[in-house]
Amino acid sequence: MNLYVGNLSQEATEDDLQELFQSAGQVKSVKIIFDHFTKQPRGFGFVEMSSAEEGQKAISTLNGAEVKGQAIKVNEARPKTQGGGGGGRPPFKKRFNRE
């Protein structure tokens, strides 16, 4: 089960999350998300637990737990959506067609 972990301190590390979430079961992976340009942590990450039961246990026991001075938010991660952005005005040719 993939979990979203929010409200992470800038000082929190993947090792910190690994250690914390092991109390709920077997951790398959941990990933803190960093900003592409600044290389700074964005304040959230993902933890993958080996089973749904362990994931639910992690949500119920670790939501609100303190990591590096901040209470984290833990819930089930939503699937990544396809697409993104777009919309807006049509291409130049279509807007100013003078035929």
Secondary structure as UniProt FT lines:
FT   STRAND          2..6
FT   TURN            10..11
FT   HELIX           14..21
FT   TURN            22..24
FT   STRAND          27..34
FT   TURN            36..38
FT   STRAND          41..49
FT   HELIX           52..62
FT   TURN            63..64
FT   STRAND          66..67
FT   TURN            68..69
FT   STRAND          70..71
FT   STRAND          73..76
FT   HELIX           92..95
//
